[in-house]
């Protein structure tokens, strides 16, 4: 799907969120990446295969 050089990470790669943005709609809370990943503002993802990746939000009140 990607036509960039070097190519963006694939949707299956662990660094898939590093792909370039194709379309961004922050008012709706989503961004479409070059590799077909739909990234949501809560850090959840929808992969091109239909697989859902749950949000990875930090829990409030937990310090390091």
N, CA, C and O atoms as a Tripos MOL2 file, in Angstrom:
@<TRIPOS>MOLECULE
protein
  256   255    64     0     0
PROTEIN
NO_CHARGES

@<TRIPOS>ATOM
      1 N           0.8180   -1.1860    0.0000 N.3       1 UNK1
      2 CA          0.0000    0.0000    0.0000 C.3       1 UNK1
      3 C           0.8720    1.2640    0.0000 C.2       1 UNK1
      4 O           0.5160    2.2470   -0.6500 O.2       1 UNK1
      5 N           1.9880    1.2570    0.7050 N.am      2 UNK2
      6 CA          2.8440    2.4310    0.8570 C.3       2 UNK2
      7 C           3.6840    2.6600   -0.3950 C.2       2 UNK2
      8 O           4.2570    1.7260   -0.9560 O.2       2 UNK2
      9 N           3.7480    3.9210   -0.8230 N.am      3 UNK3
     10 CA          4.5640    4.2750   -1.9750 C.3       3 UNK3
     11 C           5.7340    5.1820   -1.5800 C.2       3 UNK3
     12 O           6.3840    5.7670   -2.4470 O.2       3 UNK3
     13 N           6.0040    5.3020   -0.2680 N.am      4 UNK4
     14 CA          7.0930    6.1330    0.2170 C.3       4 UNK4
     15 C           8.4050    5.3570    0.1890 C.2       4 UNK4
     16 O           8.4210    4.1260    0.1790 O.2       4 UNK4
     17 N           9.5170    6.1160    0.1760 N.am      5 UNK5
     18 CA         10.8130    5.4830    0.2840 C.3       5 UNK5
     19 C          11.5830    6.1670    1.3930 C.2       5 UNK5
     20 O          11.7290    7.3880    1.3430 O.2       5 UNK5
     21 N          12.0780    5.4670    2.3770 N.am      6 UNK6
     22 CA         11.8490    4.0410    2.5960 C.3       6 UNK6
     23 C          10.3900    3.7960    2.9390 C.2       6 UNK6
     24 O           9.7030    4.6910    3.4320 O.2       6 UNK6
     25 N           9.9200    2.5920    2.6790 N.am      7 UNK7
     26 CA          8.5070    2.3040    2.9130 C.3       7 UNK7
     27 C           8.1320    2.3990    4.3900 C.2       7 UNK7
     28 O           8.9500    2.1500    5.2760 O.2       7 UNK7
     29 N           6.8900    2.7600    4.6250 N.am      8 UNK8
     30 CA          6.3690    2.8200    5.9930 C.3       8 UNK8
     31 C           6.2870    1.4070    6.5660 C.2       8 UNK8
     32 O           6.2120    0.4340    5.8160 O.2       8 UNK8
     33 N           6.3010    1.2920    7.9040 N.am      9 UNK9
     34 CA          6.1400   -0.0250    8.5190 C.3       9 UNK9
     35 C           4.7930   -0.6350    8.1270 C.2       9 UNK9
     36 O           3.8100    0.0860    7.9540 O.2       9 UNK9
     37 N           4.7500   -1.9300    7.9920 N.am     10 UNK10
     38 CA          3.4970   -2.5980    7.6240 C.3      10 UNK10
     39 C           2.5210   -2.5430    8.7980 C.2      10 UNK10
     40 O           2.9060   -2.2200    9.9220 O.2      10 UNK10
     41 N           1.2750   -2.8550    8.5300 N.am     11 UNK11
     42 CA          0.2390   -2.8600    9.5630 C.3      11 UNK11
     43 C           0.4990   -3.9350   10.6090 C.2      11 UNK11
     44 O          -0.0300   -3.8500   11.7170 O.2      11 UNK11
     45 N           1.3000   -4.9460   10.2820 N.am     12 UNK12
     46 CA          1.6040   -6.0370   11.2090 C.3      12 UNK12
     47 C           2.8470   -5.7490   12.0560 C.2      12 UNK12
     48 O           3.1080   -6.4500   13.0340 O.2      12 UNK12
     49 N           3.6070   -4.7270   11.6820 N.am     13 UNK13
     50 CA          4.8600   -4.4200   12.3810 C.3      13 UNK13
     51 C           4.5880   -3.7940   13.7450 C.2      13 UNK13
     52 O           3.5570   -3.1520   13.9480 O.2      13 UNK13
     53 N           5.5110   -3.9830   14.6710 N.am     14 UNK14
     54 CA          5.3410   -3.4250   16.0140 C.3      14 UNK14
     55 C           5.4120   -1.8990   16.0060 C.2      14 UNK14
     56 O           4.8770   -1.2550   16.9080 O.2      14 UNK14
     57 N           6.0630   -1.3150   15.0030 N.am     15 UNK15
     58 CA          6.1660    0.1420   14.9060 C.3      15 UNK15
     59 C           5.2040    0.7200   13.8610 C.2      15 UNK15
     60 O           5.4900    1.7550   13.2600 O.2      15 UNK15
     61 N           4.0670    0.0540   13.6440 N.am     16 UNK16
     62 CA          3.0980    0.4450   12.6120 C.3      16 UNK16
     63 C           2.6080    1.8820   12.7510 C.2      16 UNK16
     64 O           2.2220    2.4940   11.7560 O.2      16 UNK16
     65 N           2.6160    2.4350   13.9710 N.am     17 UNK17
     66 CA          2.1360    3.8040   14.1950 C.3      17 UNK17
     67 C           3.1000    4.8460   13.6350 C.2      17 UNK17
     68 O           2.7650    6.0300   13.6040 O.2      17 UNK17
     69 N           4.2870    4.4360   13.1930 N.am     18 UNK18
     70 CA          5.2630    5.3520   12.6120 C.3      18 UNK18
     71 C           4.9870    5.6330   11.1360 C.2      18 UNK18
     72 O           5.6910    6.4340   10.5210 O.2      18 UNK18
     73 N           3.9770    4.9880   10.5640 N.am     19 UNK19
     74 CA          3.6370    5.2210    9.1580 C.3      19 UNK19
     75 C           3.1410    6.6540    8.9660 C.2      19 UNK19
     76 O           2.6480    7.2830    9.9020 O.2      19 UNK19
     77 N           3.2780    7.1530    7.7540 N.am     20 UNK20
     78 CA          2.8490    8.5170    7.4590 C.3      20 UNK20
     79 C           1.3300    8.6380    7.4840 C.2      20 UNK20
     80 O           0.6050    7.6910    7.1780 O.2      20 UNK20
     81 N           0.8730    9.8210    7.8530 N.am     21 UNK21
     82 CA         -0.5640   10.1080    7.9210 C.3      21 UNK21
     83 C          -1.0890   10.3800    6.5210 C.2      21 UNK21
     84 O          -0.5180   11.1840    5.7840 O.2      21 UNK21
     85 N          -2.1860    9.7040    6.1520 N.am     22 UNK22
     86 CA         -2.8580    9.9760    4.8860 C.3      22 UNK22
     87 C          -4.0030   10.9590    5.0920 C.2      22 UNK22
     88 O          -4.1530   11.9260    4.3450 O.2      22 UNK22
     89 N          -4.8120   10.6930    6.1240 N.am     23 UNK23
     90 CA         -5.9800   11.5180    6.4300 C.3      23 UNK23
     91 C          -6.0700   11.6600    7.9400 C.2      23 UNK23
     92 O          -5.9200   10.6840    8.6750 O.2      23 UNK23
     93 N          -6.3150   12.8780    8.3950 N.am     24 UNK24
     94 CA         -6.4510   13.1070    9.8260 C.3      24 UNK24
     95 C          -7.7420   13.8780   10.0880 C.2      24 UNK24
     96 O          -8.0050   14.9030    9.4570 O.2      24 UNK24
     97 N          -8.5380   13.3780   11.0180 N.am     25 UNK25
     98 CA         -9.7690   14.0440   11.4380 C.3      25 UNK25
     99 C          -9.7860   14.1230   12.9640 C.2      25 UNK25
    100 O         -10.5200   13.3770   13.6130 O.2      25 UNK25
    101 N          -8.9800   15.0260   13.5430 N.am     26 UNK26
    102 CA         -8.9070   15.1200   15.0010 C.3      26 UNK26
    103 C         -10.2590   15.4820   15.6290 C.2      26 UNK26
    104 O         -10.5370   15.1020   16.7660 O.2      26 UNK26
    105 N         -11.0830   16.2060   14.8980 N.am     27 UNK27
    106 CA        -12.4010   16.5550   15.4280 C.3      27 UNK27
    107 C         -13.2940   15.3250   15.5730 C.2      27 UNK27
    108 O         -14.2550   15.3380   16.3430 O.2      27 UNK27
    109 N         -12.9760   14.2680   14.8360 N.am     28 UNK28
    110 CA        -13.7140   13.0070   14.9350 C.3      28 UNK28
    111 C         -12.9250   11.9580   15.7190 C.2      28 UNK28
    112 O         -13.4560   10.8970   16.0470 O.2      28 UNK28
    113 N         -11.6680   12.2510   16.0180 N.am     29 UNK29
    114 CA        -10.8680   11.3700   16.8590 C.3      29 UNK29
    115 C         -10.1690   10.2270   16.1400 C.2      29 UNK29
    116 O          -9.8700    9.2080   16.7620 O.2      29 UNK29
    117 N          -9.8980   10.3690   14.8330 N.am     30 UNK30
    118 CA         -9.2080    9.2750   14.1370 C.3      30 UNK30
    119 C          -8.2440    9.8080   13.0900 C.2      30 UNK30
    120 O          -8.3490   10.9380   12.6130 O.2      30 UNK30
    121 N          -7.2820    8.9190   12.7500 N.am     31 UNK31
    122 CA         -6.2720    9.2050   11.7340 C.3      31 UNK31
    123 C          -6.0510    7.9410   10.9200 C.2      31 UNK31
    124 O          -5.9230    6.8540   11.4840 O.2      31 UNK31
    125 N          -6.0060    8.0720    9.6040 N.am     32 UNK32
    126 CA         -5.7060    6.9440    8.7180 C.3      32 UNK32
    127 C          -4.2400    7.0290    8.3170 C.2      32 UNK32
    128 O          -3.7910    8.0390    7.7750 O.2      32 UNK32
    129 N          -3.5010    5.9610    8.5900 N.am     33 UNK33
    130 CA         -2.0820    5.9020    8.2590 C.3      33 UNK33
    131 C          -1.8680    5.2550    6.8960 C.2      33 UNK33
    132 O          -2.7480    4.5640    6.3810 O.2      33 UNK33
    133 N          -0.7070    5.4810    6.3250 N.am     34 UNK34
    134 CA         -0.3410    4.9790    5.0060 C.3      34 UNK34
    135 C          -0.4410    3.4590    4.8980 C.2      34 UNK34
    136 O          -0.7130    2.9310    3.8190 O.2      34 UNK34
    137 N          -0.2250    2.7670    5.9900 N.am     35 UNK35
    138 CA         -0.2490    1.3010    5.9770 C.3      35 UNK35
    139 C          -1.6610    0.7400    6.1840 C.2      35 UNK35
    140 O          -1.8300   -0.4690    6.3360 O.2      35 UNK35
    141 N          -2.6730    1.6140    6.1900 N.am     36 UNK36
    142 CA         -4.0580    1.1550    6.3080 C.3      36 UNK36
    143 C          -4.5640    1.0740    7.7390 C.2      36 UNK36
    144 O          -5.7150    0.6990    7.9620 O.2      36 UNK36
    145 N          -3.7380    1.4140    8.7020 N.am     37 UNK37
    146 CA         -4.1400    1.3800   10.1100 C.3      37 UNK37
    147 C          -4.9830    2.6110   10.4120 C.2      37 UNK37
    148 O          -4.6150    3.7310   10.0590 O.2      37 UNK37
    149 N          -6.1110    2.3950   11.0650 N.am     38 UNK38
    150 CA         -6.9520    3.4740   11.5470 C.3      38 UNK38
    151 C          -6.6150    3.6610   13.0150 C.2      38 UNK38
    152 O          -6.8770    2.7850   13.8390 O.2      38 UNK38
    153 N          -6.0370    4.8030   13.3350 N.am     39 UNK39
    154 CA         -5.5560    5.0890   14.6800 C.3      39 UNK39
    155 C          -6.5390    6.0410   15.3520 C.2      39 UNK39
    156 O          -6.8780    7.0850   14.7950 O.2      39 UNK39
    157 N          -6.9980    5.6790   16.5520 N.am     40 UNK40
    158 CA         -7.9610    6.4970   17.2820 C.3      40 UNK40
    159 C          -7.2720    7.3010   18.3590 C.2      40 UNK40
    160 O          -6.2070    6.9110   18.8390 O.2      40 UNK40
    161 N          -7.8640    8.4270   18.7490 N.am     41 UNK41
    162 CA         -7.2410    9.3250   19.7220 C.3      41 UNK41
    163 C          -7.0320    8.6780   21.0900 C.2      41 UNK41
    164 O          -6.1900    9.1380   21.8600 O.2      41 UNK41
    165 N          -7.7790    7.6230   21.4050 N.am     42 UNK42
    166 CA         -7.5920    6.9380   22.6890 C.3      42 UNK42
    167 C          -6.4850    5.8930   22.6160 C.2      42 UNK42
    168 O          -6.3110    5.1180   23.5570 O.2      42 UNK42
    169 N          -5.7370    5.8580   21.5240 N.am     43 UNK43
    170 CA         -4.6330    4.9520   21.1930 C.3      43 UNK43
    171 C          -5.0870    3.5790   20.7500 C.2      43 UNK43
    172 O          -4.2510    2.6970   20.5550 O.2      43 UNK43
    173 N          -6.3780    3.3670   20.5830 N.am     44 UNK44
    174 CA         -6.8650    2.1270   19.9940 C.3      44 UNK44
    175 C          -6.6000    2.1520   18.4960 C.2      44 UNK44
    176 O          -6.3910    3.2140   17.9100 O.2      44 UNK44
    177 N          -6.6100    0.9780   17.8860 N.am     45 UNK45
    178 CA         -6.3240    0.8750   16.4570 C.3      45 UNK45
    179 C          -7.2460   -0.1450   15.8090 C.2      45 UNK45
    180 O          -7.6860   -1.1010   16.4460 O.2      45 UNK45
    181 N          -7.5270    0.0760   14.5350 N.am     46 UNK46
    182 CA         -8.2200   -0.8960   13.7110 C.3      46 UNK46
    183 C          -7.2870   -1.2070   12.5520 C.2      46 UNK46
    184 O          -6.9590   -0.3260   11.7570 O.2      46 UNK46
    185 N          -6.8590   -2.4710   12.4580 N.am     47 UNK47
    186 CA         -5.9320   -2.8800   11.4060 C.3      47 UNK47
    187 C          -6.6980   -3.2040   10.1330 C.2      47 UNK47
    188 O          -7.8920   -3.4970   10.1950 O.2      47 UNK47
    189 N          -6.0370   -3.1570    8.9760 N.am     48 UNK48
    190 CA         -6.7040   -3.4580    7.7120 C.3      48 UNK48
    191 C          -7.3470   -4.8410    7.6780 C.2      48 UNK48
    192 O          -8.3030   -5.0570    6.9320 O.2      48 UNK48
    193 N          -6.8440   -5.7670    8.4640 N.am     49 UNK49
    194 CA         -7.3880   -7.1320    8.5180 C.3      49 UNK49
    195 C          -8.7080   -7.1830    9.2900 C.2      49 UNK49
    196 O          -9.4050   -8.1970    9.2690 O.2      49 UNK49
    197 N          -9.0520   -6.0730    9.9780 N.am     50 UNK50
    198 CA        -10.2500   -6.0460   10.8090 C.3      50 UNK50
    199 C          -9.9560   -6.2890   12.2750 C.2      50 UNK50
    200 O         -10.8450   -6.1820   13.1190 O.2      50 UNK50
    201 N          -8.6950   -6.6190   12.5820 N.am     51 UNK51
    202 CA         -8.2950   -6.8540   13.9680 C.3      51 UNK51
    203 C          -8.3320   -5.5400   14.7530 C.2      51 UNK51
    204 O          -7.9070   -4.4970   14.2570 O.2      51 UNK51
    205 N          -8.8400   -5.6060   15.9710 N.am     52 UNK52
    206 CA         -8.9120   -4.4440   16.8500 C.3      52 UNK52
    207 C          -7.7720   -4.5140   17.8530 C.2      52 UNK52
    208 O          -7.5520   -5.5510   18.4790 O.2      52 UNK52
    209 N          -7.0460   -3.4100   18.0070 N.am     53 UNK53
    210 CA         -5.9850   -3.3000   19.0050 C.3      53 UNK53
    211 C          -6.5240   -2.3820   20.0970 C.2      53 UNK53
    212 O          -6.8380   -1.2200   19.8370 O.2      53 UNK53
    213 N          -6.6290   -2.8960   21.3050 N.am     54 UNK54
    214 CA         -7.1920   -2.1380   22.4180 C.3      54 UNK54
    215 C          -6.3360   -0.9260   22.7640 C.2      54 UNK54
    216 O          -5.1230   -0.9430   22.5580 O.2      54 UNK54
    217 N          -6.9650    0.1260   23.2890 N.am     55 UNK55
    218 CA         -6.2110    1.3150   23.7080 C.3      55 UNK55
    219 C          -5.1820    0.9740   24.7740 C.2      55 UNK55
    220 O          -5.3730    0.0570   25.5730 O.2      55 UNK55
    221 N          -4.0820    1.7320   24.7740 N.am     56 UNK56
    222 CA         -3.0100    1.5370   25.7430 C.3      56 UNK56
    223 C          -2.8560    2.7940   26.5830 C.2      56 UNK56
    224 O          -1.7840    3.3980   26.6210 O.2      56 UNK56
    225 N          -3.9050    3.1750   27.2390 N.am     57 UNK57
    226 CA         -3.8790    4.3840   28.0640 C.3      57 UNK57
    227 C          -3.2390    4.1040   29.4150 C.2      57 UNK57
    228 O          -3.4000    3.0220   29.9810 O.2      57 UNK57
    229 N          -2.5140    5.0900   29.9250 N.am     58 UNK58
    230 CA         -1.9470    4.9810   31.2800 C.3      58 UNK58
    231 C          -3.0750    5.1650   32.2890 C.2      58 UNK58
    232 O          -3.9900    5.9590   32.0710 O.2      58 UNK58
    233 N          -3.0050    4.4400   33.3740 N.am     59 UNK59
    234 CA         -4.0030    4.5790   34.4120 C.3      59 UNK59
    235 C          -3.7280    5.8280   35.2520 C.2      59 UNK59
    236 O          -2.5950    6.0710   35.6670 O.2      59 UNK59
    237 N          -4.7640    6.6060   35.4940 N.am     60 UNK60
    238 CA         -4.6330    7.8280   36.2800 C.3      60 UNK60
    239 C          -4.2690    7.4990   37.7100 C.2      60 UNK60
    240 O          -4.7600    6.5190   38.2700 O.2      60 UNK60
    241 N          -3.4210    8.3020   38.2990 N.am     61 UNK61
    242 CA         -3.0840    8.1450   39.7060 C.3      61 UNK61
    243 C          -1.9370    7.2000   39.9840 C.2      61 UNK61
    244 O          -1.5250    7.0640   41.1360 O.2      61 UNK61
    245 N          -1.4100    6.5450   38.9700 N.am     62 UNK62
    246 CA         -0.2910    5.6300   39.1810 C.3      62 UNK62
    247 C           1.0020    6.3570   38.8240 C.2      62 UNK62
    248 O           1.1880    6.7890   37.6860 O.2      62 UNK62
    249 N           1.8780    6.4830   39.7890 N.am     63 UNK63
    250 CA          3.1650    7.1230   39.5480 C.3      63 UNK63
    251 C           4.2160    6.0820   39.2410 C.2      63 UNK63
    252 O           4.0000    4.8860   39.4380 O.2      63 UNK63
    253 N           5.3590    6.5450   38.7550 N.am     64 UNK64
    254 CA          6.4300    5.6020   38.4380 C.3      64 UNK64
    255 C           7.4540    5.5170   39.5070 C.2      64 UNK64
    256 O           8.4180    4.7630   39.3800 O.2      64 UNK64
@<TRIPOS>BOND
     1     1     2 1
     2     2     3 1
     3     3     4 2
     4     3     5 am
     5     5     6 1
     6     6     7 1
     7     7     8 2
     8     7     9 am
     9     9    10 1
    10    10    11 1
    11    11    12 2
    12    11    13 am
    13    13    14 1
    14    14    15 1
    15    15    16 2
    16    15    17 am
    17    17    18 1
    18    18    19 1
    19    19    20 2
    20    19    21 am
    21    21    22 1
    22    22    23 1
    23    23    24 2
    24    23    25 am
    25    25    26 1
    26    26    27 1
    27    27    28 2
    28    27    29 am
    29    29    30 1
    30    30    31 1
    31    31    32 2
    32    31    33 am
    33    33    34 1
    34    34    35 1
    35    35    36 2
    36    35    37 am
    37    37    38 1
    38    38    39 1
    39    39    40 2
    40    39    41 am
    41    41    42 1
    42    42    43 1
    43    43    44 2
    44    43    45 am
    45    45    46 1
    46    46    47 1
    47    47    48 2
    48    47    49 am
    49    49    50 1
    50    50    51 1
    51    51    52 2
    52    51    53 am
    53    53    54 1
    54    54    55 1
    55    55    56 2
    56    55    57 am
    57    57    58 1
    58    58    59 1
    59    59    60 2
    60    59    61 am
    61    61    62 1
    62    62    63 1
    63    63    64 2
    64    63    65 am
    65    65    66 1
    66    66    67 1
    67    67    68 2
    68    67    69 am
    69    69    70 1
    70    70    71 1
    71    71    72 2
    72    71    73 am
    73    73    74 1
    74    74    75 1
    75    75    76 2
    76    75    77 am
    77    77    78 1
    78    78    79 1
    79    79    80 2
    80    79    81 am
    81    81    82 1
    82    82    83 1
    83    83    84 2
    84    83    85 am
    85    85    86 1
    86    86    87 1
    87    87    88 2
    88    87    89 am
    89    89    90 1
    90    90    91 1
    91    91    92 2
    92    91    93 am
    93    93    94 1
    94    94    95 1
    95    95    96 2
    96    95    97 am
    97    97    98 1
    98    98    99 1
    99    99   100 2
   100    99   101 am
   101   101   102 1
   102   102   103 1
   103   103   104 2
   104   103   105 am
   105   105   106 1
   106   106   107 1
   107   107   108 2
   108   107   109 am
   109   109   110 1
   110   110   111 1
   111   111   112 2
   112   111   113 am
   113   113   114 1
   114   114   115 1
   115   115   116 2
   116   115   117 am
   117   117   118 1
   118   118   119 1
   119   119   120 2
   120   119   121 am
   121   121   122 1
   122   122   123 1
   123   123   124 2
   124   123   125 am
   125   125   126 1
   126   126   127 1
   127   127   128 2
   128   127   129 am
   129   129   130 1
   130   130   131 1
   131   131   132 2
   132   131   133 am
   133   133   134 1
   134   134   135 1
   135   135   136 2
   136   135   137 am
   137   137   138 1
   138   138   139 1
   139   139   140 2
   140   139   141 am
   141   141   142 1
   142   142   143 1
   143   143   144 2
   144   143   145 am
   145   145   146 1
   146   146   147 1
   147   147   148 2
   148   147   149 am
   149   149   150 1
   150   150   151 1
   151   151   152 2
   152   151   153 am
   153   153   154 1
   154   154   155 1
   155   155   156 2
   156   155   157 am
   157   157   158 1
   158   158   159 1
   159   159   160 2
   160   159   161 am
   161   161   162 1
   162   162   163 1
   163   163   164 2
   164   163   165 am
   165   165   166 1
   166   166   167 1
   167   167   168 2
   168   167   169 am
   169   169   170 1
   170   170   171 1
   171   171   172 2
   172   171   173 am
   173   173   174 1
   174   174   175 1
   175   175   176 2
   176   175   177 am
   177   177   178 1
   178   178   179 1
   179   179   180 2
   180   179   181 am
   181   181   182 1
   182   182   183 1
   183   183   184 2
   184   183   185 am
   185   185   186 1
   186   186   187 1
   187   187   188 2
   188   187   189 am
   189   189   190 1
   190   190   191 1
   191   191   192 2
   192   191   193 am
   193   193   194 1
   194   194   195 1
   195   195   196 2
   196   195   197 am
   197   197   198 1
   198   198   199 1
   199   199   200 2
   200   199   201 am
   201   201   202 1
   202   202   203 1
   203   203   204 2
   204   203   205 am
   205   205   206 1
   206   206   207 1
   207   207   208 2
   208   207   209 am
   209   209   210 1
   210   210   211 1
   211   211   212 2
   212   211   213 am
   213   213   214 1
   214   214   215 1
   215   215   216 2
   216   215   217 am
   217   217   218 1
   218   218   219 1
   219   219   220 2
   220   219   221 am
   221   221   222 1
   222   222   223 1
   223   223   224 2
   224   223   225 am
   225   225   226 1
   226   226   227 1
   227   227   228 2
   228   227   229 am
   229   229   230 1
   230   230   231 1
   231   231   232 2
   232   231   233 am
   233   233   234 1
   234   234   235 1
   235   235   236 2
   236   235   237 am
   237   237   238 1
   238   238   239 1
   239   239   240 2
   240   239   241 am
   241   241   242 1
   242   242   243 1
   243   243   244 2
   244   243   245 am
   245   245   246 1
   246   246   247 1
   247   247   248 2
   248   247   249 am
   249   249   250 1
   250   250   251 1
   251   251   252 2
   252   251   253 am
   253   253   254 1
   254   254   255 1
   255   255   256 2
@<TRIPOS>SUBSTRUCTURE
     1 UNK1         2 RESIDUE 1 A UNK
     2 UNK2         6 RESIDUE 1 A UNK
     3 UNK3        10 RESIDUE 1 A UNK
     4 UNK4        14 RESIDUE 1 A UNK
     5 UNK5        18 RESIDUE 1 A UNK
     6 UNK6        22 RESIDUE 1 A UNK
     7 UNK7        26 RESIDUE 1 A UNK
     8 UNK8        30 RESIDUE 1 A UNK
     9 UNK9        34 RESIDUE 1 A UNK
    10 UNK10       38 RESIDUE 1 A UNK
    11 UNK11       42 RESIDUE 1 A UNK
    12 UNK12       46 RESIDUE 1 A UNK
    13 UNK13       50 RESIDUE 1 A UNK
    14 UNK14       54 RESIDUE 1 A UNK
    15 UNK15       58 RESIDUE 1 A UNK
    16 UNK16       62 RESIDUE 1 A UNK
    17 UNK17       66 RESIDUE 1 A UNK
    18 UNK18       70 RESIDUE 1 A UNK
    19 UNK19       74 RESIDUE 1 A UNK
    20 UNK20       78 RESIDUE 1 A UNK
    21 UNK21       82 RESIDUE 1 A UNK
    22 UNK22       86 RESIDUE 1 A UNK
    23 UNK23       90 RESIDUE 1 A UNK
    24 UNK24       94 RESIDUE 1 A UNK
    25 UNK25       98 RESIDUE 1 A UNK
    26 UNK26      102 RESIDUE 1 A UNK
    27 UNK27      106 RESIDUE 1 A UNK
    28 UNK28      110 RESIDUE 1 A UNK
    29 UNK29      114 RESIDUE 1 A UNK
    30 UNK30      118 RESIDUE 1 A UNK
    31 UNK31      122 RESIDUE 1 A UNK
    32 UNK32      126 RESIDUE 1 A UNK
    33 UNK33      130 RESIDUE 1 A UNK
    34 UNK34      134 RESIDUE 1 A UNK
    35 UNK35      138 RESIDUE 1 A UNK
    36 UNK36      142 RESIDUE 1 A UNK
    37 UNK37      146 RESIDUE 1 A UNK
    38 UNK38      150 RESIDUE 1 A UNK
    39 UNK39      154 RESIDUE 1 A UNK
    40 UNK40      158 RESIDUE 1 A UNK
    41 UNK41      162 RESIDUE 1 A UNK
    42 UNK42      166 RESIDUE 1 A UNK
    43 UNK43      170 RESIDUE 1 A UNK
    44 UNK44      174 RESIDUE 1 A UNK
    45 UNK45      178 RESIDUE 1 A UNK
    46 UNK46      182 RESIDUE 1 A UNK
    47 UNK47      186 RESIDUE 1 A UNK
    48 UNK48      190 RESIDUE 1 A UNK
    49 UNK49      194 RESIDUE 1 A UNK
    50 UNK50      198 RESIDUE 1 A UNK
    51 UNK51      202 RESIDUE 1 A UNK
    52 UNK52      206 RESIDUE 1 A UNK
    53 UNK53      210 RESIDUE 1 A UNK
    54 UNK54      214 RESIDUE 1 A UNK
    55 UNK55      218 RESIDUE 1 A UNK
    56 UNK56      222 RESIDUE 1 A UNK
    57 UNK57      226 RESIDUE 1 A UNK
    58 UNK58      230 RESIDUE 1 A UNK
    59 UNK59      234 RESIDUE 1 A UNK
    60 UNK60      238 RESIDUE 1 A UNK
    61 UNK61      242 RESIDUE 1 A UNK
    62 UNK62      246 RESIDUE 1 A UNK
    63 UNK63      250 RESIDUE 1 A UNK
    64 UNK64      254 RESIDUE 1 A UNK
